[in-house]
Amino acid sequence: AGGDTASALAAGCPVIVKAHSAHPGTSELVGRAVQKAVARCELPEGVFSLLYGSGREVGQALVSDPRIKAVGFTGSRSGGTALMQTAQARPEPIPVYAEMSSINPVFLLPEALKARGRELGEAFIGSLTMGAGQFCTNPGLVIAVKGEALDGFVEAAAETIRSASAQTMLTPGIHDAYTQGVKTLADSQSAREVARGPAGDGPNQCQAGLFVADAQDFLKDDALQAEVFGSTSLVVQ
């Protein structure tokens, strides 16, 4: 229950939240907090509801219900796309505000690289590894002109990432998807691994990574254009 919930309540609309099965306890704590706030503000008890259910059945049923007039979603591309299709197929289509899978491309301009390429490389890894790369602002793709200035950026980023400690990801499923995404990059003939961070010794540990690819290879290889949700980025030159 975040900005979407607050915006809807401020507009006078009741809200139904579908809890994520990966963190049912946290969802309950948040739900109870909202429930107390509703009572304190003397709003109707049904203005906020929290539902549980694994898979997509509950979400799809909610989106197809004619009493639902708008949808907010944060998650995977496949999940968000499925909800959008359901919303569009209704006799009365409704808007879906979806925040889903983005590689957040970063463009490094030549003069900035020339002036402070190594400094940018070090700072970039801080953004890449923040929260094990699970923020929606995670910079999964870097685009820059090939040359000595970019080489300095990559070298500094590689040095920094080698000392970036592994971090625990939110769920086993997210970690499995991340591991598979990194493996796809590592197995690709079009991408070159530049550096990896230290491996973790606990469950669901995210080992950071940095890869480089030529622009022509990137444009031809769909696998390189897919999101790797976590602390790994691809530099395209």
N, C-alpha and C positions, 0 to 999 in steps of 0.2 A: 504494500500500500504506500505509494509514493506520490509523485507529482500528478500522475493521471487521476488518482483517487481524490486528491485535494482539489484539483481543478473541477472535477465533476460535482463534488459536494458543494463547492463554492457557487456553481451554476444552478444549484438546486436539484441535482439529479441523484437518485439513489445509485449505489455501486454494489456490484457483485464481483468479488475477487476469487479467482481460481488459484488456490495455493499450489506451489511447486512441490512435487513429491520428494525432492532432494533435501528439503529443509522444512518438514512439517512442524517441528517444534518452534522454530523462529517465526513461521507464519502464524502459529497460534498466539505467540506473545504479541505480535503486531496486531492481530485481530482483536485480542482482548483490550489492548490499549485504545484502539479506535472505538470499540464497544463502550468503554468507560467515557470517552470523550463525547460520544453520541448522547449518553445518558446525562452527562454533566451539562450539555448544551440544550437538553430537553428537546432533542430531535426525535422523530418517530423511530422506534426500535428497528424497523425494517429498512432504514436508510442505508445500512451497510450489512453485507452478508459475505461469509467466507466459506467456500466449498473446497472439498478435498477430492482427489481422484487421480490415479496414475493414467498414463497414456493421454490420448487426445479426445476421448469420448465425451468427457464432461465439457471441455472447452468448445468442441464442435456443437454440442447440444445447446449451450448457452448462446453461441453466435447465431444459430439458426432460429432461436426463439423470437417471435415477433415483438416481444416486449423489450428486447434489447435494442437500443438505438445507436450505439457506438461501441467500438472495441479498442482497447489499448493492449499492446502485446510487446513483451521483451523476450527474445529467445532466438532460436535457430531460424535459418532461412526457410527450411522445409516446413517447420511448424507455422511460421507466420504466413507463408504462401497458402498453406492449407486453410487457414482461417479466412484469408482474403477471398479465396474461391468460394467458401461457404457463404460469406457475407454478400458477395456479388450475385450468387445464385438465388437469393431470396426474392420473393415478389416485390418487396421493398428493400432494395440494396442499402447497406449502411456503411459508414466510413470505418476503416481500420487504420489505427495509428500504430504502425509496427516499427520497432527498433530491433533490427535483426542483421546479423552477420555482415560486418564491414571490414575491409582491410585497411581503411583509413590511410590512403596514400599521402606521403609527405614529399613535397618537391623541394629539392636543395638547389638554390639558384647559384650560378657560377661565381658571382662576386662574393657572396656570403661564404661559399666553400673556400675560396681563395684567401679570404681574410681570417676565417676562424674555423677551418674544416675540422681540425683535431678536437677543438673545444666542443663543436657540435656533435662529433662522434661520441664523446664521453657522455654528454648530456642526453643524447638520444637513447642510450641504453637504460638510463634511469626511467625514461618514459616507457620503454619496451617491457621492462621487468616489473613495473609497479603493479602490485597485486597479482603477481604471476601472469601478467599480460591479460587479465580477465576484465579490464575496464573497456567500455565501449569506445574509448578514445585511443586504444592501443594502436600504435603505428606499425601495421603489418607490412607495409610496402614503402620503399624509398625509391624515388626516381630522380636521377641526376645525370649530367653529362660526363662521359668517361674522360679521365685525365688525372694528372698528378694530384690536384686538389681533392678529387673524390677518393683517390687512393689513400690520402692522409686521413680522411674521414673514416674510411673502412678500417684502416689500421688501428686508429684510436678506439673505434667501436669494438673491434675484436679484442684488443687488450682489456678493455673494461668488462666485456661479457665473460671473459675467462675467469674473472673473479666474482661474478654475480652468483650468489648462493641460490640453490634450488629452493623453490617455494611450493607449498601445498596448494593444489587446485581444489575447487569447491566440491566436485563430485568425482567418483570413479569414471563415470561416463564422459565427463568433460576431459579428464586426463587421457582416457583411451582415444578420444577423437584427436586430441593434441598430438599424442604419440604417433598416430597414423598419419596425421598431416605432415609432421616433421620427417617421417620415413618416406613419404611421397617425394618431398624435396630432396632428401638424401639419395634416393634411388634414381632421381631424374638425370638424364644425360645433359640437360640444359642448364641445371643449376650447380653451382660449386659451393661446398661448405667452407666457410671462412673460419668460424670459431664456434665452440660450444662451451657452455658454462659447466661447472662441476655437477656431477650427478648427485642426486639426493639419496639418503639412506632410509627414508620413510615412505609410506604409501602415498600414491598420487602426487609425487614430486615432479615439478615442472623444470626440466633442464633447458636453459635458454639456448638459443641458436641464432646464427647469422649466416645468410647465404647470399650469393651474388649470381646474377644472370645477365646476359646480353639482351638488349631490347628486342631484337628480332626473334630470338628464341622464346622470350616471354610472350610475345604476341601470338606465336604459333602454338604454344603449349597451354591448353586450358588448365591442366593440373597446377601450373605455376600461378594461375590467377585466382585460385580458390583460397578462401580464408583459412588460416591456421590460427585457431583461437588459443592464444597463449603467448609466451615470451619468445617468439621466433619471428624474424623479419627477413624479407627478401629485398636486396638492393638491385635495382634494374638500371643498367648503364648503356 
